[in-house]
Each structure stands twice: as C-alpha cells, then as structure tokens.
C-alpha cells in the first residue's frame, strides 16, 4: 500500500505564457481526498488542470497520474482520469443520455449512464443546447465520473448551480471521495472549499503560495466585527486574555481570536474598547476558523466572504 | 487497421449527423434535386442530361457536401463549443477523433450515393462493371477534401467557416467544373482541383465521360495530391480550441 504512487504528482511544473501568466515551478503530491484549487482569475488554475490532465505540455517539469505520464501513457491515464473543463458545452446537438452511453463505451469499467444522470438530476432526452447552465454543469460532472475514474479534475464545477444543486453535488463528490476517488476542484467559492475540501492549494500569478491541510488549521472560535477604521489594536490586545490575537481586516472589520473561545466578557471588552475610541462595534459574529478563511488570508482578499457559523 | 474507438466515434458522429435536418437537406435532398433537374428538365445545358452524367454530378456534389462543407461546419462549431477539447480527456485520441469524423462522412456520402443510385435505376440507368469502382472513387474524393475541411475548421472562427464552407460549396458546384465544363487553359486549371477531378473520375467509372476530360489516372493523381496537401496542412495548422 505504501509503495503505491501518489494519485496526482507534479514536480517543477512550468508553463509560462508571459512573466506572470501560466504556472511556475509548481509541485504537489496528492494521495487522497478532495483538494480545493483556489486563486484569483488568471492565477493559473485552468492551466494547471490542463497540464495535469495531459491536454497541455509543460515547458519543464513532470506530471504523473497514479505513476503514469498523462501524455506518454495517455491510453492508460484516460481510463483512470475524469475531468470537467471550464467554458465548454459538449456536443450541443446531442442528448445527455446518448452522450453518456457513447462515452461509457470508451471505458473499461464505466458507471451506469442512466443512474449517473439520475444522480445528477440531468434529463436524459433533452437536447444539450437547450439545458440550463446548471444542468450543463452537472452533465459535465457526470461526464467526468462516467469512466469510474481514480482521479478527477473539476474546473469550477459549481458555477451556475443554485444552492440546492450545489449541495447535491457536494454530496455526490464527497461520496466519490469516500470511495477512494482523488479530486482537485478549482473554485472561486468559499462555500465549495469548506463543504468539499480536506486540503487547499492556493495559486497566485502562477505560483503555489499556500498548501493548507484542513487538519492543520485551528478550529478556535473567532469574533469578527465592524468598527471605525484604524483603531489602535495594542490597547485591545492588552485588555484581552493572554495568547489572544487581534487584527484589522478590510472593510472596517476586525478579527479577534483567543485561546479560550469567545464569551460575553470578550464581547464586552471589544465593546468597551470601541466606546473608548468613540465608536461602536456592529455586525458582530462568532465563528470558527475555516479552510476558506485560510485560503482568503493567503490570497490577501477581502474578508467579506469569510463564513461564520 | 481502424481502432474500435475510431469506429465508435464514427458511429456516434454519424448518428448525430443523420438526426440533423440541415445535413439531410445538404446530403440527400440537394443532390437528388440536382439529379432530377438535370435528367428531367433542359434548364441546364439546353437539353436533358443522360442519367449517368447526372448521377456523376449529383454523387460529386454529395461527396463535397459531406466531406467538405458539412464536416468543416460541424467541426468548427464543436471546436467553438469546446467539444473537441472535452474529448481530449477521454480515451479517444486525436487521431481516432479525426478518423471517426472522416468515417462518418464516408457513411453519409455512401448512403447518399446509394440513394442516388437507386433513383437512377428507377429512371432506367443500369450499373456496369466499372460501377464497382465508385466506392474507391468516393473514398478518394472524400480524402481529397476532408483535410481541407479540417484545415478550415481548425484555423478560423465558426461563423467564418459557416460562411466560407457554404460559399466554396456553391462556387464549386457552379464554377468547379462539375456542371459546366471549361475548354482550354481554364479547363486545365479547374481540373486540377478536387471538385472537377472527382467529377471526372466519377464520370469515367459511370460511363459518362465528358469530351476533353483528362485521363482517369490524372484525375486520380489530382485527388491523391489534394489528400496529401490537405492532410499535411491540417496536421500542421489545426488548433483544437
């Protein structure tokens, strides 16, 4: 078991379109679970997925899918790899049922097309070009899974999905991961990261800037509130228990973490600190640290999307 | 040897094509309309055509429609929709995808030729020994234009391919040496292109050779040359997205 190669291995991968476009010296090894691939637009997420799936040749570096080169050993890798690409509407004049049956015929051990369509709530006999964006998105995910793959790469699979469909998709993908499928899911949505991923890798201008395991992040409670900008945090820290952390976020928000959780005395301390500076703490929320928060922190993005329980 | 995946792709493409009403019009209705117009009226050329001559024209038109116009347009729109890239992550290789698409055009052209042949028989035409060579000429004709179809589809925007492929089809029908023959230097030049070369080959094997038409071997050489040129150009310039 320990001799089994990683499901996805990239070493020193570079594919540059310009000084800040593409991916640069990217390395990763994934053996299990769902990994979120996060980054701003143009960060290199799609380029990375296309390199991993064998659609693009890196200028330097190596890719291995379960120990095999996706380009040199394409016939083997395509049998164990499923991928859903962005901005694609496959065979617009076909019907989902017939398309999945055709695709299933190309694989050695495919899943049943009908049950997959049912699972993804995609009508089998509607022409693809007349499906809604969400239905096309779900069909693409079904196409990625039809070959019963060991490795799945999904590029923005929840784009265009309503909350109910997104939740259903999470459930299907989590079940696949529980069955041993290793996935990379490129996403912009913090909700996707927290609902799906055990791990997150963050790209910025083509460089890997963070590789975060869910198990490694603390789950201590944190307090977020809005108050006037540029208040002196040193005074607040002095008033909080030792080992506390306080910092300002964007949009006039502040974050407080303590080693002992957030209780009424902490809220009172914050309120008092604000009052001392002639302002008021509003929009107070208490939550726990999340993978998406760590991703956003690494991306140095707005905290507006940070979810709080 | 054609791989199983290429055969599956060919069958899949064929299935999509036959369900498409425009394809049916292009591949069956238009060639039959041309065939009936030529044999039953004196609109073109001042007198009714003999059945074998009209059959040569209409089979040539159906091969150009299937192997060039229809293939170029379908491939260009699949390229735009991302279908071709999507297939790049399945067990179908790019070569198998191209072979599958070409097979689909062979099936379509063969069915169209069969229907036209049956209509011709109904009008009194009877096949001869050389008719057995029609499938070979059909394959050569398709090979001579599919590379050019892929070249067009793989290098231009889908809308441009739609306009250009239809435009070339109409120009080939009218000025391509199929319906109207050209004497002298103009005729020699026109005969160096696939539409006229295919028509000349088809006329030879169906026994309706027009006067001043080049020897069969020359027209076969022209089709082979365009097959090589088109395939090499498509292989070099085709972009999958």
Contacts between the chains, C-beta under 8 A, distances in Angstrom:
chain1	res1	chain2	res2	distance
A	53	B	88	7.9
A	53	B	89	5.1
A	54	B	88	7.9
A	54	B	89	7.5
A	55	B	85	6.7
A	55	B	88	5.2
A	55	B	89	6.6
A	74	B	93	6.7
A	75	B	91	6.6
A	75	B	93	7.6
A	78	B	89	6.7
A	78	B	90	6.0
A	78	B	91	4.4
A	79	B	91	6.0
A	81	B	89	6.8
A	82	B	89	7.4
A	83	B	89	4.2
A	85	B	82	6.5
A	85	B	85	6.1
A	85	B	86	6.3
A	85	B	89	7.3
A	87	B	82	6.2
A	88	B	81	6.9
A	88	B	82	3.1
A	88	B	83	7.4
A	88	B	85	6.4
A	88	B	86	5.3
A	89	B	81	4.8
A	89	B	82	6.5
A	89	B	83	7.7
A	90	B	81	7.1
A	90	B	82	6.9
A	90	B	83	5.0
A	90	B	86	4.5
A	90	B	87	8.0
A	91	B	16	6.9
A	91	B	78	7.3
A	91	B	81	7.8
A	91	B	83	5.4
A	92	B	77	7.7
A	92	B	81	5.4
A	92	B	83	7.7
A	93	B	16	6.0
A	93	B	19	7.4
A	93	B	20	6.5
A	94	B	16	5.9
A	98	B	15	7.4
A	102	B	8	7.1
A	102	B	12	4.7
A	103	B	90	6.3
A	105	B	8	5.5
A	106	B	5	6.1
A	106	B	8	6.6
A	106	B	90	5.6
A	106	B	91	4.5
A	106	B	92	6.1
A	107	B	91	6.5
A	143	B	86	7.3
A	147	B	90	7.6
A	147	B	91	7.7
